[in-house]
Amino acid sequence: MRIELCGETLELHADRALHWPRRRTLIVADVHLGKGAAFRRAGLAIPSGDTRRDLARLDALIAAFSPERLLVLGDLFHAPLLESESWFADVDRFRARHVSLALEVLRGNHDRVLHRVPPGWRIDWHEGARHEPPFVFAHEPRDDDRGYGMAGHLHPVLTLRSSTDRLRMPVFWLRERHAVLPSFGGFTGGYGITPGPDERVYAVTPDGVMEIPETRTRKGSP
């Protein structure tokens, strides 16, 4: 779905990504690579393959949009890296497939022990917010006088209820002075939101991205 925001055309994709055509930039938040492996380290019987599936989704988005840059709004990784884990090699192969793609990451609260990240992955890390007019990109949502904010961290979801059913969907949450992207990682939870009357909500559904009208968002609850 194409939307206009701050004079810019943006494309919201049903795979929980945002494309900024003018800057040839693909934007995602909260990928949490290696999360399943971190749970297995803790002794939980979590199936493998979550990182490989998320990287395959990124492959498809890169093929669809041909971006010059992938911008991650924090939490590219979930936990400190261990080279012995199989998902480590999956990231190696991903970067080998996209040699010319710039990968920039705003360091999130889960992006720890960065000295273990191989130089060959060619990741350009940023601390704090990044101002790219008319937007200010950050990991955690905040208002910023320099421009309209874009962030992740919250993993926003909206629950719609009827008398007989309920539906819980990841959403792009556009507030007055900042937007919150849905979490990209397939193995992540969600934070229930109740949008205000002047806020826009775009839900990720199996059939694509759809705007949820204001009269229906008021039925949402955490």
C-alpha positions as CSV (number, residue, x, y, z in Angstrom):
1,M,0.0,0.0,0.0
2,R,1.3,3.4,-0.9
3,I,0.8,6.3,1.5
4,E,1.9,9.9,1.6
5,L,3.7,11.1,4.8
6,C,5.5,14.4,5.3
7,G,5.5,15.0,1.6
8,E,7.1,11.6,0.9
9,T,5.7,8.5,-0.9
10,L,6.1,5.4,1.2
11,E,5.2,1.8,0.5
12,L,3.9,-0.4,3.3
13,H,4.5,-4.1,2.6
14,A,2.5,-7.0,4.0
15,D,5.8,-8.7,5.0
16,R,6.1,-6.0,7.7
17,A,8.5,-3.7,5.9
18,L,8.5,-0.1,4.6
19,H,10.0,1.0,1.4
20,W,11.2,4.6,0.9
21,P,11.5,4.9,-2.9
22,R,13.2,8.3,-3.1
23,R,16.0,7.1,-1.0
24,R,16.0,3.5,-2.4
25,T,15.8,2.3,1.2
26,L,14.1,-0.8,2.6
27,I,13.2,-0.3,6.3
28,V,12.4,-2.9,8.9
29,A,12.4,-3.1,12.7
30,D,13.0,-5.7,15.3
31,V,14.3,-8.6,13.2
32,H,15.7,-10.5,16.2
33,L,17.9,-12.9,14.3
34,G,19.0,-15.9,16.4
35,K,16.1,-15.7,18.8
36,G,15.2,-19.4,18.5
37,A,18.9,-20.3,19.1
38,A,18.9,-18.2,22.2
39,F,15.9,-20.0,23.6
40,R,17.5,-23.4,22.8
41,R,20.6,-22.3,24.7
42,A,18.3,-21.8,27.7
43,G,17.1,-25.4,27.3
44,L,13.8,-24.7,25.7
45,A,12.7,-27.1,22.9
46,I,12.3,-24.4,20.1
47,P,12.4,-25.6,16.5
48,S,15.2,-24.3,14.4
49,G,14.9,-22.3,11.1
50,D,13.4,-19.0,12.3
51,T,16.4,-17.0,11.2
52,R,16.6,-18.7,7.8
53,R,12.9,-18.0,7.2
54,D,13.3,-14.3,8.1
55,L,16.4,-13.9,5.9
56,A,14.4,-15.6,3.0
57,R,11.7,-12.9,3.5
58,L,14.3,-10.2,3.3
59,D,15.6,-11.9,0.1
60,A,12.1,-11.6,-1.4
61,L,11.7,-7.9,-0.4
62,I,15.1,-7.0,-1.8
63,A,14.2,-8.8,-5.1
64,A,10.9,-6.9,-5.2
65,F,12.2,-3.4,-4.5
66,S,15.9,-3.5,-5.5
67,P,16.9,-1.2,-2.7
68,E,20.4,0.3,-2.3
69,R,20.2,0.2,1.5
70,L,18.5,-1.9,4.2
71,L,17.9,0.2,7.3
72,V,17.1,-1.7,10.5
73,L,15.5,0.3,13.3
74,G,17.1,-1.7,16.1
75,D,17.3,-5.3,17.4
76,L,18.8,-6.9,14.3
77,F,20.0,-9.6,16.7
78,H,18.3,-11.0,19.7
79,A,21.2,-12.2,21.9
80,P,25.0,-12.3,21.8
81,L,26.3,-14.2,18.8
82,L,27.9,-17.7,18.9
83,E,29.7,-18.7,15.7
84,S,29.0,-22.4,16.4
85,E,25.3,-21.9,15.9
86,S,23.8,-22.8,12.5
87,W,22.0,-19.4,12.0
88,F,25.4,-17.7,12.0
89,A,26.2,-19.3,8.6
90,D,22.8,-18.3,7.3
91,V,23.7,-14.6,7.9
92,D,27.0,-15.2,6.1
93,R,25.2,-16.5,3.1
94,F,22.7,-13.7,3.2
95,R,25.4,-11.1,3.0
96,A,27.2,-13.0,0.3
97,R,24.0,-12.9,-1.8
98,H,23.7,-9.1,-1.4
99,V,27.3,-7.8,-1.7
100,S,26.3,-4.3,-2.9
101,L,23.5,-3.8,-0.4
102,A,24.4,-1.3,2.3
103,L,23.2,-2.6,5.7
104,E,22.7,0.1,8.4
105,V,21.4,-0.7,11.9
106,L,20.3,1.6,14.7
107,R,21.6,-0.2,17.7
108,G,18.7,-1.6,19.8
109,N,18.5,-2.9,23.3
110,H,19.0,-6.4,22.1
111,D,22.0,-5.6,19.9
112,R,24.7,-6.5,22.4
113,V,28.4,-7.6,22.2
114,L,28.9,-6.1,18.8
115,H,32.6,-7.1,18.8
116,R,31.4,-10.6,17.9
117,V,29.8,-9.4,14.6
118,P,32.1,-10.5,11.7
119,P,33.5,-7.5,9.7
120,G,32.5,-9.5,6.6
121,W,28.8,-8.8,7.4
122,R,29.5,-5.1,6.5
123,I,27.1,-3.6,9.1
124,D,27.2,0.1,9.7
125,W,26.0,0.6,13.3
126,H,24.5,3.9,14.5
127,E,24.0,4.9,18.1
128,G,20.9,6.9,19.0
129,A,18.6,8.6,16.5
130,R,19.4,9.3,12.9
131,H,18.0,12.4,11.1
132,E,17.2,12.0,7.5
133,P,14.8,14.8,6.6
134,P,11.8,14.7,6.8
135,F,12.2,11.8,9.2
136,V,14.1,10.9,12.4
137,F,14.8,7.2,12.7
138,A,15.3,5.6,16.1
139,H,14.8,2.3,17.9
140,E,12.4,3.5,20.6
141,P,9.5,5.7,19.6
142,R,9.9,9.3,20.6
143,D,8.9,12.8,19.4
144,D,11.8,14.7,17.9
145,D,11.7,18.4,17.0
146,R,13.9,17.7,13.9
147,G,11.3,15.7,12.1
148,Y,8.7,13.0,12.0
149,G,9.9,10.0,14.0
150,M,10.0,6.4,12.8
151,A,10.8,3.6,15.2
152,G,10.2,0.0,16.3
153,H,10.7,-1.6,19.7
154,L,7.0,-1.9,20.7
155,H,6.0,-4.7,18.2
156,P,2.5,-3.1,17.9
157,V,-0.5,-5.3,17.2
158,L,-4.2,-4.5,17.1
159,T,-7.0,-6.8,18.3
160,L,-10.4,-6.5,16.6
161,R,-13.4,-8.2,18.3
162,S,-16.9,-9.1,17.2
163,S,-19.6,-10.9,19.2
164,T,-18.2,-14.2,18.1
165,D,-14.6,-13.8,17.1
166,R,-11.3,-11.9,17.5
167,L,-8.5,-11.1,15.2
168,R,-5.0,-10.0,16.3
169,M,-2.8,-8.3,13.6
170,P,0.6,-6.7,13.4
171,V,0.2,-3.0,12.4
172,F,2.0,0.1,11.2
173,W,0.9,2.7,13.8
174,L,1.1,6.3,12.6
175,R,0.7,8.7,15.4
176,E,0.8,12.5,15.4
177,R,4.6,13.0,15.5
178,H,6.0,9.5,15.1
179,A,5.2,6.1,13.6
180,V,5.9,2.6,15.0
181,L,6.7,-0.2,12.6
182,P,5.6,-3.8,13.2
183,S,8.3,-6.2,14.3
184,F,9.8,-8.0,11.2
185,G,10.9,-11.1,13.0
186,G,8.6,-14.1,12.6
187,F,9.4,-15.3,16.1
188,T,8.4,-12.2,18.1
189,G,5.5,-11.2,20.3
190,G,3.3,-8.2,20.1
191,Y,2.2,-5.2,22.2
192,G,-1.5,-4.5,22.0
193,I,-2.4,-0.9,21.1
194,T,-5.5,1.3,21.4
195,P,-5.1,4.0,18.8
196,G,-6.2,7.6,19.4
197,P,-8.9,9.2,17.3
198,D,-6.5,11.0,15.0
199,E,-4.0,8.2,14.5
200,R,-3.8,6.0,11.4
201,V,-3.4,2.2,11.6
202,Y,-2.4,-0.1,8.7
203,A,-2.8,-3.8,9.5
204,V,-0.8,-6.6,8.0
205,T,-3.2,-9.3,6.8
206,P,-2.8,-12.5,4.6
207,D,-4.2,-10.5,1.7
208,G,-2.0,-7.5,2.1
209,V,-1.9,-4.2,4.0
210,M,-5.2,-2.6,4.8
211,E,-6.1,0.6,6.6
212,I,-8.3,0.1,9.7
213,P,-10.9,2.9,9.8
214,E,-11.1,5.0,13.0
215,T,-14.6,3.6,13.9
216,R,-13.1,0.1,14.0
217,T,-9.8,0.9,15.8
218,R,-11.8,2.0,18.9
219,K,-12.8,-1.7,19.3
220,G,-9.1,-2.6,19.6
221,S,-7.6,-3.4,23.0
222,P,-4.3,-4.7,24.4
